[in-house]
Amino acid sequence: MAGKWYLIGFATNAQWFVHRKGSMKMGTAMFTANADGDLDISYASLTSGGSCWRMNSKAKATALPGRFTYKNENRGSENDMRVVEVKYDEYALAHTIKTEGGDTTVVNKLYGRGVDLSADLLEKFKQFSLDTGVLLENIAILPKNAECPAA
């Protein structure tokens, strides 16, 4: 997973997404593997106002390959992320179960090495999201966006 990825697809059963879906755009994620197997994740997305929205997480490796846990310090959520499928030079599909204040939600993300993925991969992402309990109207293929300048 190491390196730069574009966040192309986003799907969730979280209530907040209903109101923000229309304003979300493609962003970039940098995954950096540490010697201990953990992942540093940095995400950035250019907002419509021209500022950058950034989020950083340190995902701890678990005994199961491709499974990581991390805490979102801003929201206090516990996150259990699994890299479900990856072709390192093309795409990655991640499934995260978030627990916050007793509520559990699902977040699926489709990453690409470039800003475009095949129609088959987009359909695979949609079907995977439906299979994990996300409603069709809560599955988004994000519009392309300019990148944030390096921090």
DSSP file (Angstrom, degrees, kcal/mol; ACC not computed):
  #  RESIDUE AA STRUCTURE BP1 BP2  ACC     N-H-->O    O-->H-N    N-H-->O    O-->H-N    TCO  KAPPA ALPHA  PHI   PSI    X-CA   Y-CA   Z-CA
    1    1 A M              0   0    0      0, 0.0    30,-0.3     0, 0.0    91,-0.0   0.000 360.0 360.0 360.0 -10.3    0.0    0.0    0.0
    2    2 A A        +     0   0    0     28,-0.1    30,-0.2    30,-0.0     2,-0.2  -0.157 360.0  32.3 -58.7 147.0    3.0    2.3    0.3
    3    3 A G  E    S-A   31   0A   0     28,-3.0    28,-2.6     2,-0.0     2,-0.4  -0.597  98.5 -25.7 109.7-167.6    3.0    5.5   -1.8
    4    4 A K  E     +A   30   0A   0     26,-0.2     2,-0.3    -2,-0.2    26,-0.2  -0.693  54.7 175.9 -92.0 134.4    0.6    7.9   -3.2
    5    5 A W  E     -A   29   0A   0     24,-2.8    24,-3.2    -2,-0.4     2,-0.5  -0.968  25.3-131.7-133.3 148.9   -3.0    7.0   -4.0
    6    6 A Y  E     -AB  28 112A   0    106,-3.4   106,-2.3    -2,-0.3     2,-0.9  -0.880  21.3-129.8 -98.9 132.2   -6.1    8.9   -5.2
    7    7 A L  E     +AB  27 111A   0     20,-2.4    20,-0.6    -2,-0.5   104,-0.2  -0.739  41.9 159.4 -81.9 107.6   -9.3    8.5   -3.3
    8    8 A I  E     +     0   0A   0    102,-2.6   134,-2.9    -2,-0.9     2,-0.4   0.810  56.7  36.3-101.3 -40.2  -11.7    7.7   -6.1
    9    9 A G  E     +CB 141 110A   0    101,-2.0   101,-2.3   132,-0.2     2,-0.4  -0.942  57.8 179.7-123.0 142.1  -14.7    6.0   -4.4
   10   10 A F  E     +CB 140 109A   0    130,-2.7   130,-2.9    -2,-0.4     2,-0.4  -0.991   6.6 168.3-141.2 129.2  -16.2    6.6   -1.0
   11   11 A A  E     +CB 139 108A   0     97,-2.3    97,-3.2    -2,-0.4     2,-0.3  -0.998   6.7 154.3-143.9 137.7  -19.2    4.7    0.5
   12   12 A T  E     - B   0 107A   0    126,-1.5   123,-0.2    -2,-0.4    95,-0.2  -0.995  44.3-140.3-157.7 156.8  -20.6    4.7    4.0
   13   13 A N        +     0   0    0     93,-1.4     2,-0.2    -2,-0.3    94,-0.1   0.212  65.7 125.5-100.3  13.5  -23.7    4.1    6.0
   14   14 A A    >   -     0   0    0     92,-0.4     3,-0.9     1,-0.1     4,-0.5  -0.511  64.2-133.7 -74.0 139.1  -22.8    7.0    8.3
   15   15 A Q  T >> S+     0   0    0      1,-0.2     3,-1.2    -2,-0.2     4,-0.6   0.844  99.9  64.8 -62.4 -36.7  -25.5    9.7    8.6
   16   16 A W  H >> S+     0   0    0      1,-0.3     4,-1.2     2,-0.2     3,-0.7   0.802  91.2  66.5 -58.8 -29.0  -23.1   12.6    8.1
   17   17 A F  H <> S+     0   0    0     -3,-0.9     4,-2.3     1,-0.2    -1,-0.3   0.815  86.7  67.7 -65.6 -31.6  -22.4   11.5    4.5
   18   18 A V  H <4 S+     0   0    0     -3,-1.2     4,-0.3    -4,-0.5    -1,-0.2   0.884 109.0  36.9 -55.6 -40.6  -25.9   12.2    3.4
   19   19 A H  H << S+     0   0    0     -3,-0.7    -1,-0.2    -4,-0.6    -2,-0.2   0.715 124.0  39.7 -87.2 -21.8  -25.4   16.0    3.9
   20   20 A R  H >X S+     0   0    0     -4,-1.2     3,-1.4     1,-0.1     4,-0.9   0.560  85.8  93.2-105.1 -10.0  -21.7   16.1    2.7
   21   21 A K  G >< S+     0   0    0     -4,-2.3     3,-0.9     1,-0.3    -1,-0.1   0.874  83.1  55.4 -52.8 -43.7  -21.7   13.7   -0.2
   22   22 A G  G 34 S+     0   0    0     -4,-0.3    -1,-0.3     1,-0.2    -2,-0.1   0.722 109.7  45.6 -66.1 -22.3  -22.4   16.5   -2.8
   23   23 A S  G <4 S+     0   0    0     -3,-1.4    -1,-0.2    -4,-0.1    -2,-0.2   0.525  87.6 108.0 -99.3  -6.4  -19.4   18.6   -1.7
   24   24 A M    <<  +     0   0    0     -3,-0.9     2,-0.3    -4,-0.9    23,-0.0  -0.489  44.5 179.2 -76.4 141.0  -16.8   15.8   -1.5
   25   25 A K        -     0   0    0     -2,-0.2   119,-0.2   117,-0.2   117,-0.1  -0.871  38.0 -72.0-133.8 167.5  -14.1   15.6   -4.2
   26   26 A M        +     0   0    0    117,-2.9    20,-0.4    -2,-0.3     2,-0.2  -0.277  53.6 176.0 -59.0 141.9  -11.2   13.4   -5.0
   27   27 A G  E     -A    7   0A   0    -20,-0.6   -20,-2.4    18,-0.2     2,-0.4  -0.748  26.4-105.5-134.3-176.1   -8.2   13.7   -2.7
   28   28 A T  E     -AD   6  44A   0     16,-2.7    16,-2.4   -22,-0.2     2,-0.4  -0.924  21.4-162.1-120.2 144.8   -4.8   12.1   -2.2
   29   29 A A  E     -AD   5  43A   0    -24,-3.2   -24,-2.8    -2,-0.4     2,-0.5  -0.981   4.7-156.7-123.4 136.4   -3.6    9.7    0.4
   30   30 A M  E     -AD   4  42A   0     12,-2.9    12,-2.2    -2,-0.4     2,-0.5  -0.966   8.0-164.8-112.0 122.1    0.0    8.9    1.2
   31   31 A F  E     -AD   3  41A   0    -28,-2.6   -28,-3.0    -2,-0.5     2,-0.5  -0.933   6.0-174.6-107.3 123.8    0.6    5.5    2.9
   32   32 A T  E     - D   0  40A   0      8,-2.5     8,-2.9    -2,-0.5     2,-0.3  -0.971  14.9-144.6-122.7 118.4    4.0    5.1    4.5
   33   33 A A  E     - D   0  39A   0     -2,-0.5     6,-0.2     6,-0.2     2,-0.2  -0.619  13.6-148.5 -82.2 137.0    5.0    1.7    5.9
   34   34 A N    >   -     0   0    0      4,-2.7     3,-2.0    -2,-0.3    -1,-0.0  -0.576  29.8-103.8 -98.1 166.1    7.1    1.7    9.1
   35   35 A A  T 3  S+     0   0    0      1,-0.3    -1,-0.1    -2,-0.2    -2,-0.0   0.798 121.3  56.6 -59.6 -29.8    9.7   -0.9   10.1
   36   36 A D  T 3  S-     0   0    0      1,-0.0    -1,-0.3     2,-0.0    25,-0.1   0.420 122.3-104.3 -84.4   2.3    7.2   -2.4   12.6
   37   37 A G  S <  S+     0   0    0     -3,-2.0    -2,-0.1     1,-0.3    25,-0.1   0.361  79.1 131.8  92.6  -5.8    4.5   -2.9    9.9
   38   38 A D        -     0   0    0     23,-0.1    -4,-2.7    22,-0.1     2,-0.4  -0.294  50.2-131.0 -73.8 165.5    2.4    0.0   10.9
   39   39 A L  E     -DE  33  59A   0     20,-2.8    20,-3.3    -6,-0.2     2,-0.6  -0.976   5.5-151.8-122.7 130.1    1.1    2.5    8.4
   40   40 A D  E     -DE  32  58A   0     -8,-2.9    -8,-2.5    -2,-0.4     2,-0.5  -0.895  21.4-163.8 -92.6 127.0    1.3    6.3    8.5
   41   41 A I  E     -DE  31  57A   0     16,-3.2    16,-2.6    -2,-0.6     2,-0.5  -0.960  11.2-178.4-118.7 122.3   -1.7    7.6    6.5
   42   42 A S  E     -DE  30  56A   0    -12,-2.2   -12,-2.9    -2,-0.5     2,-0.4  -0.984   6.3-172.8-120.2 126.4   -1.9   11.3    5.4
   43   43 A Y  E     +DE  29  55A   0     12,-3.1    12,-2.2    -2,-0.5     2,-0.3  -0.945   5.0 177.6-121.2 140.1   -4.9   12.4    3.4
   44   44 A A  E     +DE  28  54A   0    -16,-2.4   -16,-2.7    -2,-0.4     2,-0.4  -0.998   4.0 178.1-142.5 138.4   -5.4   15.8    1.7
   45   45 A S  E     - E   0  53A   0      8,-2.1     8,-3.0    -2,-0.3     2,-0.4  -0.992  28.8-125.8-141.2 132.2   -8.3   17.2   -0.3
   46   46 A L  E     - E   0  52A   0    100,-0.6     6,-0.2   -20,-0.4     2,-0.1  -0.629  30.1-140.5 -76.5 126.0   -8.6   20.7   -1.8
   47   47 A T    >   -     0   0    0      4,-3.5     3,-1.8    -2,-0.4   -23,-0.1  -0.362  24.7-106.1 -83.1 166.6  -11.9   22.3   -0.7
   48   48 A S  T 3  S+     0   0    0      1,-0.3    -1,-0.1   -25,-0.2    -2,-0.0   0.761 121.3  59.1 -64.0 -23.5  -14.1   24.4   -3.0
   49   49 A G  T 3  S-     0   0    0      2,-0.1    -1,-0.3     1,-0.0     3,-0.1   0.476 121.0-107.5 -83.6  -2.4  -12.8   27.5   -1.1
   50   50 A G  S <  S+     0   0    0     -3,-1.8     2,-0.2     1,-0.4    -2,-0.1   0.416  82.0 116.7  93.5  -2.1   -9.3   26.7   -2.1
   51   51 A S        -     0   0    0     97,-0.1    -4,-3.5    -5,-0.0     2,-0.5  -0.497  64.9-113.2 -92.0 169.5   -8.0   25.5    1.3
   52   52 A C  E     -E   46   0A   0     -6,-0.2     2,-0.6    -2,-0.2    -6,-0.2  -0.888  14.6-151.9-107.7 131.5   -6.8   22.0    2.1
   53   53 A W  E     -E   45   0A   0     -8,-3.0    -8,-2.1    -2,-0.5     2,-0.3  -0.895  25.9-174.7 -96.8 123.8   -8.5   19.6    4.4
   54   54 A R  E     -E   44   0A   0     -2,-0.6     2,-0.3   -10,-0.2   -10,-0.2  -0.902  16.0-180.0-125.3 149.8   -6.0   17.3    5.9
   55   55 A M  E     -E   43   0A   0    -12,-2.2   -12,-3.1    -2,-0.3     2,-0.4  -0.985   6.3-166.7-146.7 136.8   -6.1   14.2    8.1
   56   56 A N  E     +E   42   0A   0     -2,-0.3     2,-0.3   -14,-0.2   -14,-0.2  -0.976   9.8 173.9-126.6 139.7   -3.3   12.1    9.5
   57   57 A S  E     -E   41   0A   0    -16,-2.6   -16,-3.2    -2,-0.4     2,-0.6  -0.985  26.3-143.1-141.0 150.8   -3.5    8.7   11.2
   58   58 A K  E     -E   40   0A   0     -2,-0.3     2,-0.6    13,-0.3    13,-0.3  -0.958  22.9-158.1-113.4 111.1   -1.1    6.1   12.4
   59   59 A A  E     -E   39   0A   0    -20,-3.3   -20,-2.8    -2,-0.6     2,-0.4  -0.794   8.8-140.4 -95.3 123.3   -2.6    2.6   11.7
   60   60 A K  E     -F   69   0A   0      9,-3.3     9,-2.1    -2,-0.6   -22,-0.1  -0.672  18.2-122.5 -85.4 131.1   -1.3   -0.2   13.9
   61   61 A A  E     -F   68   0A   0     -2,-0.4     7,-0.2     7,-0.2     2,-0.2  -0.383  26.3-154.7 -67.0 148.2   -0.7   -3.5   12.2
   62   62 A T        -     0   0    0      5,-1.8     5,-0.2     2,-0.5     4,-0.1  -0.590  35.8 -93.8-112.6-179.8   -2.5   -6.5   13.6
   63   63 A A  S    S+     0   0    0     -2,-0.2     5,-0.1     2,-0.1    -2,-0.0   0.734 108.5  79.7 -67.2 -21.4   -1.6  -10.2   13.4
   64   64 A L  S >  S-     0   0    0      3,-0.1     3,-2.0     1,-0.0    -2,-0.5  -0.790  93.0-117.1 -90.5 119.4   -3.8  -10.5   10.3
   65   65 A P  T 3  S+     0   0    0      0, 0.0     3,-0.1     0, 0.0    -2,-0.1  -0.272  98.8  19.0 -55.8 135.4   -2.0   -9.3    7.2
   66   66 A G  T 3  S+     0   0    0      1,-0.2    17,-3.1    -4,-0.1     2,-0.5   0.473 100.0 112.3  84.0   2.1   -3.8   -6.3    5.6
   67   67 A R  E <   + G   0  82A   0     -3,-2.0    -5,-1.8    15,-0.2     2,-0.3  -0.932  39.1 170.5-113.5 132.2   -5.7   -5.4    8.9
   68   68 A F  E     -FG  61  81A   0     13,-3.2    13,-2.8    -2,-0.5     2,-0.4  -0.947  18.4-152.3-136.1 153.1   -4.9   -2.3   10.8
   69   69 A T  E     +FG  60  80A   0     -9,-2.1    -9,-3.3    -2,-0.3     2,-0.3  -0.972  21.3 160.8-126.0 145.5   -6.5   -0.4   13.7
   70   70 A Y  E     - G   0  79A   0      9,-2.0     9,-2.8    -2,-0.4     2,-0.4  -0.987  31.1-125.6-156.5 161.1   -6.3    3.3   14.5
   71   71 A K  E     - G   0  78A   0    -13,-0.3     2,-0.9    -2,-0.3   -13,-0.3  -0.925  17.1-136.2-112.2 133.8   -8.1    6.0   16.5
   72   72 A N  E  >> - G   0  77A   0      5,-2.5     4,-2.9    -2,-0.4     5,-0.6  -0.803  16.5-163.6 -86.2 108.5   -9.4    9.2   15.0
   73   73 A E  T  45S+     0   0    0     -2,-0.9    -1,-0.2     1,-0.2   -16,-0.0   0.831  84.5  54.5 -65.4 -32.8   -8.2   11.8   17.6
   74   74 A N  T  45S+     0   0    0      1,-0.2    -1,-0.2    -3,-0.1    -2,-0.0   0.908 124.6  21.9 -67.4 -41.9  -10.6   14.4   16.2
   75   75 A R  T  45S-     0   0    0      2,-0.1    -2,-0.2    -3,-0.1    -1,-0.2   0.613  97.2-126.8-104.0 -15.9  -13.8   12.3   16.5
   76   76 A G  T  <5 +     0   0    0     -4,-2.9    25,-0.3     1,-0.2     2,-0.2   0.675  56.3 150.4  77.8  16.2  -12.7    9.7   19.1
   77   77 A S  E   < -G   72   0A   0     -5,-0.6    -5,-2.5    23,-0.1     2,-0.5  -0.577  44.4-135.2 -86.0 146.4  -13.7    6.8   16.8
   78   78 A E  E     -GH  71  99A   0     21,-2.8    21,-2.7    -2,-0.2     2,-0.4  -0.858  25.6-158.2 -94.9 132.7  -12.0    3.4   16.9
   79   79 A N  E     -GH  70  98A   0     -9,-2.8    -9,-2.0    -2,-0.5     2,-0.6  -0.952  18.1-168.8-123.8 131.3  -11.3    2.2   13.4
   80   80 A D  E     -GH  69  97A   0     17,-2.1    17,-2.2    -2,-0.4     2,-0.4  -0.924  20.9-172.0-117.2 101.0  -10.7   -1.4   12.2
   81   81 A M  E     -GH  68  96A   0    -13,-2.8   -13,-3.2    -2,-0.6     2,-0.4  -0.800   8.6-172.7-104.3 134.6   -9.4   -1.1    8.6
   82   82 A R  E     -GH  67  95A   0     13,-2.8    13,-2.7    -2,-0.4     2,-1.1  -0.990  23.8-138.6-125.4 129.2   -8.9   -4.1    6.2
   83   83 A V  E     - H   0  94A   0    -17,-3.1    11,-0.2    -2,-0.4     3,-0.1  -0.770  27.3-178.1 -82.1 104.8   -7.3   -3.9    2.8
   84   84 A V  E     -     0   0A   0      9,-2.0     2,-0.3    -2,-1.1    -1,-0.2   0.877  62.2  -0.6 -77.5 -40.6   -9.7   -6.2    1.1
   85   85 A E  E     + H   0  93A   0      8,-1.4     8,-3.1    -3,-0.1     2,-0.3  -0.988  65.9 177.2-153.4 139.2   -8.1   -6.3   -2.3
   86   86 A V  E     - H   0  92A   0     -2,-0.3     2,-0.5     6,-0.2     6,-0.2  -0.986  22.8-174.9-149.6 137.4   -5.1   -4.6   -3.9
   87   87 A K  E >>  - H   0  91A   0      4,-2.9     3,-3.4    -2,-0.3     4,-1.5  -0.931  30.7-146.5-123.2 102.2   -3.2   -4.6   -7.1
   88   88 A Y  T 34 S+     0   0    0     -2,-0.5    -1,-0.1     1,-0.3     4,-0.0   0.660  92.0  44.9 -54.5 -26.5   -0.3   -2.4   -6.1
   89   89 A D  T 34 S+     0   0    0      2,-0.1    -1,-0.3    -3,-0.0    24,-0.0   0.415 129.0  19.9 -95.6   3.2    0.2   -0.7   -9.4
   90   90 A E  T <4 S-     0   0    0     -3,-3.4    23,-2.2     1,-0.3    24,-0.5   0.641 114.3 -12.4-134.8 -59.9   -3.5    0.0  -10.0
   91   91 A Y  E  <  -HI  87 112A   0     -4,-1.5    -4,-2.9    21,-0.2    -1,-0.3  -0.957  37.8-156.3-151.8 163.5   -6.1    0.0   -7.2
   92   92 A A  E     -HI  86 111A   0     19,-2.0    19,-3.0    -2,-0.3     2,-0.5  -0.989   8.8-153.8-144.5 141.9   -6.8   -0.8   -3.6
   93   93 A L  E     -HI  85 110A   0     -8,-3.1    -9,-2.0    -2,-0.3    -8,-1.4  -0.975  16.1-171.7-118.1 120.8  -10.1   -1.5   -1.9
   94   94 A A  E     -HI  83 109A   0     15,-2.7    15,-2.6    -2,-0.5     2,-0.5  -0.920   9.3-163.5-118.0 140.7  -10.3   -0.8    1.9
   95   95 A H  E     -HI  82 108A   0    -13,-2.7   -13,-2.8    -2,-0.4     2,-0.4  -0.988  11.6-173.6-123.1 122.3  -13.1   -1.6    4.3
   96   96 A T  E     -HI  81 107A   0     11,-3.1    11,-2.7    -2,-0.5     2,-0.6  -0.962  15.9-156.1-122.8 134.2  -13.2    0.1    7.7
   97   97 A I  E     -HI  80 106A   0    -17,-2.2   -17,-2.1    -2,-0.4     2,-0.4  -0.946  19.4-162.7-105.3 119.1  -15.5   -0.5   10.6
   98   98 A K  E     -HI  79 105A   0      7,-2.9     7,-2.6    -2,-0.6     2,-0.5  -0.863   8.0-167.0-107.0 134.6  -15.8    2.6   12.8
   99   99 A T  E     +HI  78 104A   0    -21,-2.7   -21,-2.8    -2,-0.4     2,-0.4  -0.983  15.5 163.8-122.1 123.1  -17.1    2.6   16.3
  100  100 A E  E >   - I   0 103A   0      3,-2.7     3,-2.1    -2,-0.5   -23,-0.1  -0.955  69.9 -19.4-142.5 118.0  -17.9    6.0   18.0
  101  101 A G  T 3  S-     0   0    0     -2,-0.4     3,-0.1   -25,-0.3   -24,-0.1   0.841 127.5 -49.7  56.6  36.4  -19.9    6.4   21.1
  102  102 A G  T 3  S+     0   0    0      1,-0.3     2,-0.4     0, 0.0    -1,-0.3   0.292 115.2 114.9  86.8 -11.1  -21.5    3.0   20.7
  103  103 A D  E <   - I   0 100A   0     -3,-2.1    -3,-2.7     2,-0.0     2,-0.5  -0.763  50.5-156.4 -94.4 139.5  -22.5    3.5   17.1
  104  104 A T  E     + I   0  99A   0     -2,-0.4     2,-0.3    -5,-0.2    -5,-0.2  -0.958  15.2 174.5-117.0 131.1  -20.9    1.4   14.4
  105  105 A T  E     - I   0  98A   0     -7,-2.6    -7,-2.9    -2,-0.5     2,-0.4  -0.897  23.7-130.0-130.3 162.0  -20.6    2.5   10.8
  106  106 A V  E     - I   0  97A   0     -2,-0.3   -93,-1.4    -9,-0.2   -92,-0.4  -0.906  17.8-173.2-111.4 138.0  -19.0    1.1    7.7
  107  107 A V  E     -BI  12  96A   0    -11,-2.7   -11,-3.1    -2,-0.4     2,-0.4  -0.987   2.2-170.8-131.3 124.1  -16.7    3.1    5.3
  108  108 A N  E     -BI  11  95A   0    -97,-3.2   -97,-2.3    -2,-0.4     2,-0.4  -0.934   5.6-169.7-112.2 137.5  -15.4    1.6    2.1
  109  109 A K  E     -BI  10  94A   0    -15,-2.6   -15,-2.7    -2,-0.4     2,-0.5  -0.987  12.4-157.0-130.5 138.3  -12.8    3.4    0.0
  110  110 A L  E     -BI   9  93A   0   -101,-2.3  -102,-2.6    -2,-0.4  -101,-2.0  -0.964  17.3-170.1-112.8 119.4  -11.5    2.8   -3.5
  111  111 A Y  E     -BI   7  92A   0    -19,-3.0   -19,-2.0    -2,-0.5     2,-0.3  -0.815   3.5-167.5-108.5 148.6   -8.0    4.1   -4.2
  112  112 A G  E     -BI   6  91A   0   -106,-2.3  -106,-3.4    -2,-0.3   -21,-0.2  -0.969  29.4-135.0-131.2 151.0   -6.3    4.3   -7.5
  113  113 A R  S    S+     0   0    0    -23,-2.2     2,-0.2    -2,-0.3   -22,-0.1   0.788 100.7  28.8 -71.0 -27.0   -2.7    5.0   -8.5
  114  114 A G  S    S-     0   0    0    -24,-0.5  -108,-0.3     2,-0.3    -2,-0.1  -0.671  97.1-101.3-120.3-179.9   -4.1    7.4  -11.1
  115  115 A V  S    S+     0   0    0     -2,-0.2     2,-0.4  -110,-0.1   -89,-0.0   0.581 101.1  63.2 -82.3  -8.9   -7.2    9.5  -11.2
  116  116 A D        +     0   0    0     28,-0.0     2,-0.3     0, 0.0    -2,-0.3  -0.945  57.5 179.3-120.4 138.0   -9.1    7.0  -13.5
  117  117 A L        -     0   0    0     -2,-0.4    -5,-0.0    -5,-0.1   -26,-0.0  -0.910  38.3 -89.0-127.5 160.2  -10.1    3.4  -12.9
  118  118 A S     >  -     0   0    0     -2,-0.3     4,-2.1     1,-0.1     3,-0.2  -0.216  32.2-115.9 -66.4 156.4  -11.9    1.0  -15.2
  119  119 A A  H  > S+     0   0    0      1,-0.2     4,-2.3     2,-0.2     5,-0.2   0.847 116.8  58.8 -59.1 -34.8  -15.7    0.8  -15.3
  120  120 A D  H  > S+     0   0    0      2,-0.2     4,-2.3     1,-0.2    -1,-0.2   0.902 106.2  46.5 -63.1 -41.5  -15.3   -2.8  -14.0
  121  121 A L  H  > S+     0   0    0      2,-0.2     4,-2.3     1,-0.2    -2,-0.2   0.886 111.4  51.2 -69.6 -38.0  -13.4   -1.7  -10.9
  122  122 A L  H  X S+     0   0    0     -4,-2.1     4,-2.1     2,-0.2    -2,-0.2   0.905 112.2  47.2 -63.3 -40.3  -15.9    1.1  -10.2
  123  123 A E  H  X S+     0   0    0     -4,-2.3     4,-2.7     2,-0.2    -2,-0.2   0.891 109.2  53.6 -67.4 -39.9  -18.7   -1.5  -10.5
  124  124 A K  H  X S+     0   0    0     -4,-2.3     4,-2.6     1,-0.2    -2,-0.2   0.908 109.4  49.4 -60.3 -42.0  -16.8   -3.9   -8.2
  125  125 A F  H  X S+     0   0    0     -4,-2.3     4,-2.5     2,-0.2    -2,-0.2   0.923 111.0  49.0 -62.5 -45.6  -16.5   -1.2   -5.6
  126  126 A K  H  X S+     0   0    0     -4,-2.1     4,-2.4     2,-0.2    -2,-0.2   0.927 113.3  46.5 -60.7 -45.3  -20.3   -0.4   -5.8
  127  127 A Q  H  X S+     0   0    0     -4,-2.7     4,-2.6     2,-0.2    -2,-0.2   0.912 111.5  51.1 -65.8 -42.4  -21.2   -4.1   -5.5
  128  128 A F  H  X S+     0   0    0     -4,-2.6     4,-1.2    -5,-0.2    -1,-0.2   0.917 110.6  50.0 -59.1 -43.3  -18.8   -4.6   -2.6
  129  129 A S  H  <>S+     0   0    0     -4,-2.5     5,-2.4     1,-0.2     3,-0.4   0.912 110.7  48.4 -64.1 -43.1  -20.3   -1.5   -0.8
  130  130 A L  H ><5S+     0   0    0     -4,-2.4     3,-1.6     1,-0.2    -1,-0.2   0.916 109.5  53.8 -60.3 -42.5  -23.8   -2.9   -1.4
  131  131 A D  H 3<5S+     0   0    0     -4,-2.6    -1,-0.2     1,-0.3    -2,-0.2   0.741 106.2  53.2 -65.4 -23.3  -22.7   -6.3    0.0
  132  132 A T  T 3<5S-     0   0    0     -4,-1.2    -1,-0.3    -3,-0.4    -2,-0.2   0.217 128.1 -93.2 -99.7  15.1  -21.4   -4.6    3.2
  133  133 A G  T < 5S+     0   0    0     -3,-1.6     2,-0.4     1,-0.3    -3,-0.2   0.587  77.9 138.4  93.7  11.5  -24.7   -2.8    3.9
  134  134 A V      < -     0   0    0     -5,-2.4    -1,-0.3    -6,-0.2  -121,-0.1  -0.762  52.5-122.2 -91.2 134.2  -24.2    0.6    2.2
  135  135 A L    >   -     0   0    0     -2,-0.4     3,-2.1  -123,-0.2  -123,-0.2  -0.424  22.0-115.5 -71.9 149.3  -27.2    2.0    0.3
  136  136 A L  G >  S+     0   0    0      1,-0.3     3,-1.6     2,-0.2    -1,-0.1   0.861 115.3  57.4 -53.3 -40.8  -26.8    2.8   -3.3
  137  137 A E  G 3  S+     0   0    0      1,-0.3    -1,-0.3     3,-0.0    -2,-0.0   0.603 102.1  57.5 -70.8  -8.4  -27.4    6.5   -2.7
  138  138 A N  G <  S+     0   0    0     -3,-2.1  -126,-1.5     2,-0.0     2,-0.5   0.100  85.2  94.0-107.0  21.0  -24.5    6.5   -0.3
  139  139 A I  E <   -C   11   0A   0     -3,-1.6     2,-0.4  -128,-0.2  -128,-0.2  -0.966  57.4-174.2-112.6 122.3  -21.9    5.2   -2.7
  140  140 A A  E     -C   10   0A   0   -130,-2.9  -130,-2.7    -2,-0.5     2,-0.7  -0.960  27.7-156.3-125.0 133.6  -20.0    8.0   -4.5
  141  141 A I  E     -C    9   0A   0     -2,-0.4  -132,-0.2  -132,-0.2  -133,-0.1  -0.945  41.3-128.7 -96.3 114.0  -17.4    8.0   -7.3
  142  142 A L        -     0   0    0   -134,-2.9  -117,-0.2    -2,-0.7     3,-0.1  -0.364  14.7-114.1 -74.6 139.9  -15.7   11.3   -6.4
  143  143 A P        -     0   0    0      0, 0.0  -117,-2.9     0, 0.0    -1,-0.1  -0.395  41.2 -94.6 -68.9 148.2  -15.2   14.0   -9.0
  144  144 A K        -     0   0    0   -119,-0.2     2,-0.3    -2,-0.1  -136,-0.0  -0.213  49.2-176.6 -61.1 154.3  -11.7   14.8  -10.0
  145  145 A N        -     0   0    0   -120,-0.1   -98,-0.0    -3,-0.1     2,-0.0  -0.983  31.1 -96.7-151.8 152.0  -10.1   17.7   -8.2
  146  146 A A        -     0   0    0     -2,-0.3  -100,-0.6     1,-0.1     2,-0.2  -0.358  50.4-108.2 -65.7 157.5   -6.8   19.7   -8.1
  147  147 A E        -     0   0    0   -102,-0.1  -102,-0.1     1,-0.1    -1,-0.1  -0.580  25.5-110.1 -90.9 153.1   -4.3   18.5   -5.6
  148  148 A C        -     0   0    0     -2,-0.2     3,-0.1  -104,-0.2    -1,-0.1  -0.483  40.4-104.0 -70.8 147.9   -3.3   20.3   -2.4
  149  149 A P        -     0   0    0      0, 0.0    -1,-0.1     0, 0.0   -97,-0.0  -0.390  52.5 -81.3 -66.7 156.2    0.2   21.7   -2.3
  150  150 A A              0   0    0      1,-0.2    -3,-0.0    -3,-0.1     0, 0.0  -0.289 360.0 360.0 -59.1 141.4    2.7   19.7   -0.3
  151  151 A A              0   0    0     -3,-0.1    -1,-0.2     0, 0.0    -3,-0.0   0.472 360.0 360.0 -80.6 360.0    2.4   20.5    3.4
